[in-house]
Amino acid sequence: MKKEEKNLEELMKELEKISKELEEENVSLEDTIAKFKKGNEIAKLAEKKLEKAEKSINVIVDEDGSEEELDLD
């Protein structure tokens, strides 16, 4: 069974938690490295979700059903 994917908000909360743990706690070098790796993996997942969302909003469906590229630049 496929593990349920977390949404962007959940990923951001995880990143915040890891960041606070690294800033506030007396963490061993090994734990610091493990937390950093996990945070990096979460950040990559969040980036992919943001890219997917950006692609989704770049296409606007006109009233007649045709699609038009939205230029955000």
C-alpha positions, -999 to 999 in steps of 0.1 A, spaced: 0 0 0 13 34 -10 22 58 19 -1 88 20 16 119 7 18 149 30 6 183 18 28 214 16 16 227 49 25 194 67 59 194 51 66 230 61 56 222 97 80 193 97 108 215 85 100 241 112 101 214 138 135 201 126 149 236 125 138 244 160 152 211 173 186 219 157 185 255 171 173 248 206 184 214 217 218 200 225 219 175 196 248 152 189 267 154 157 252 122 144 216 134 152 224 168 136 235 151 104 204 128 104 181 157 110 198 178 83 194 149 58 157 145 67 151 182 64 168 183 30 146 154 18 115 173 30 126 205 14 130 187 -20 95 172 -17 81 207 -8 99 222 -38 83 196 -61 49 203 -48 54 241 -53 66 235 -89 35 213 -96 12 240 -81 29 267 -102 24 247 -134 -12 242 -125 -19 279 -120 0 289 -152 -29 275 -172 -61 294 -171 -92 279 -186 -112 306 -205 -149 308 -205 -151 290 -238 -129 261 -225 -97 270 -243 -65 271 -223 -42 301 -221 -7 303 -206 -5 328 -178 27 349 -179 37 357 -143 70 374 -152 
